[in-house]
């Protein structure tokens, strides 16, 4: 096998006609990889993505070939997948207002070209989910907001529309399933690619604590910070140290912060899947 790409969290190996996608224990915040891994995170993200791919396979085909036919040293945190031409757009969908979307809304009343009602606060549920795509940045760069019109110019109008429509369909299915398990999916992002036959496929990870904001449904209350099951805990800790994403060095994660982060990931996995994490 040959390492052909190292992302913020995943490493991609070429193996014959296939790729082997390996989820590391690295964690990134604000598009910066922190120096401290969270042991077990890669295996958990892989297992949760596999579970979601099964829930979504009637909506969109995915890139998974096998979770077992992988090198022994990567067992449990790797997938054998189809080679895809990954589209250079992060398909982001928001059902609730928070984070960078809230910051933009407070300034302009819009989020990535979507006009929103007045009076919304942190954690407000939106009348309808909105599509807020971004660029797909390399390591060291930051994803930048795009309008839908910009994605259409980049990908072509037909493909851009298919991605937008699939993004809404996947989010609505996922949000419905998660809410029944006590989790609000506030927002999330998807990646898509085209296989050799031109089939559009869902790729990378899907609806995990790394790629989504998971909130505790029973504790949700607009106007406050929401209890979460995702890496917002690490983001908040990193900001509390005074570190900024453009600083030369990222801070080491203390053991208690790493343990608390993994515990949140495990709780989300167990609530969603109904399976105990070993």
Secondary structure as the mmCIF struct_conf table of DSSP 4:
data_model
#
loop_
_struct_conf.conf_type_id
_struct_conf.id
_struct_conf.beg_label_comp_id
_struct_conf.beg_label_asym_id
_struct_conf.beg_label_seq_id
_struct_conf.end_label_comp_id
_struct_conf.end_label_asym_id
_struct_conf.end_label_seq_id
STRN STRN1 UNK A 2 UNK A 6
BEND BEND1 UNK A 8 UNK A 9
STRN STRN2 UNK A 10 UNK A 15
TURN_TY1_P TURN_TY1_P1 UNK A 16 UNK A 17
STRN STRN3 UNK A 18 UNK A 23
BEND BEND2 UNK A 25 UNK A 25
STRN STRN4 UNK A 28 UNK A 29
TURN_TY1_P TURN_TY1_P2 UNK A 30 UNK A 31
STRN STRN5 UNK A 32 UNK A 33
BEND BEND3 UNK A 35 UNK A 36
TURN_TY1_P TURN_TY1_P3 UNK A 39 UNK A 40
HELX_RH_AL_P HELX_RH_AL_P1 UNK A 41 UNK A 56
TURN_TY1_P TURN_TY1_P4 UNK A 57 UNK A 59
STRN STRN6 UNK A 62 UNK A 62
STRN STRN7 UNK A 64 UNK A 66
BEND BEND4 UNK A 67 UNK A 70
HELX_RH_3T_P HELX_RH_3T_P1 UNK A 72 UNK A 74
TURN_TY1_P TURN_TY1_P5 UNK A 75 UNK A 76
BEND BEND5 UNK A 77 UNK A 77
STRN STRN8 UNK A 78 UNK A 81
STRN STRN9 UNK A 85 UNK A 86
BEND BEND6 UNK A 88 UNK A 88
STRN STRN10 UNK A 89 UNK A 96
HELX_RH_AL_P HELX_RH_AL_P2 UNK A 99 UNK A 108
BEND BEND7 UNK A 109 UNK A 109
STRN STRN11 UNK A 110 UNK A 111
TURN_TY1_P TURN_TY1_P6 UNK A 112 UNK A 113
STRN STRN12 UNK A 114 UNK A 115
TURN_TY1_P TURN_TY1_P7 UNK A 118 UNK A 119
TURN_TY1_P TURN_TY1_P8 UNK A 122 UNK A 123
HELX_LH_PP_P HELX_LH_PP_P1 UNK A 124 UNK A 124
STRN STRN13 UNK A 125 UNK A 131
STRN STRN14 UNK A 134 UNK A 135
HELX_LH_PP_P HELX_LH_PP_P2 UNK A 137 UNK A 138
TURN_TY1_P TURN_TY1_P9 UNK A 139 UNK A 140
BEND BEND8 UNK A 141 UNK A 141
STRN STRN15 UNK A 145 UNK A 145
HELX_RH_AL_P HELX_RH_AL_P3 UNK A 148 UNK A 155
HELX_RH_AL_P HELX_RH_AL_P4 UNK A 157 UNK A 180
TURN_TY1_P TURN_TY1_P10 UNK A 181 UNK A 182
STRN STRN16 UNK A 183 UNK A 194
TURN_TY1_P TURN_TY1_P11 UNK A 196 UNK A 197
STRN STRN17 UNK A 200 UNK A 203
BEND BEND9 UNK A 204 UNK A 204
BEND BEND10 UNK A 207 UNK A 207
TURN_TY1_P TURN_TY1_P12 UNK A 209 UNK A 211
STRN STRN18 UNK A 212 UNK A 216
HELX_RH_3T_P HELX_RH_3T_P2 UNK A 217 UNK A 219
TURN_TY1_P TURN_TY1_P13 UNK A 222 UNK A 223
BEND BEND11 UNK A 224 UNK A 224
HELX_LH_PP_P HELX_LH_PP_P3 UNK A 225 UNK A 227
STRN STRN19 UNK A 228 UNK A 228
BEND BEND12 UNK A 229 UNK A 230
TURN_TY1_P TURN_TY1_P14 UNK A 231 UNK A 231
HELX_RH_AL_P HELX_RH_AL_P5 UNK A 232 UNK A 240
TURN_TY1_P TURN_TY1_P15 UNK A 241 UNK A 242
TURN_TY1_P TURN_TY1_P16 UNK A 245 UNK A 246
BEND BEND13 UNK A 247 UNK A 249
HELX_LH_PP_P HELX_LH_PP_P4 UNK A 250 UNK A 254
HELX_RH_AL_P HELX_RH_AL_P6 UNK A 255 UNK A 273
#
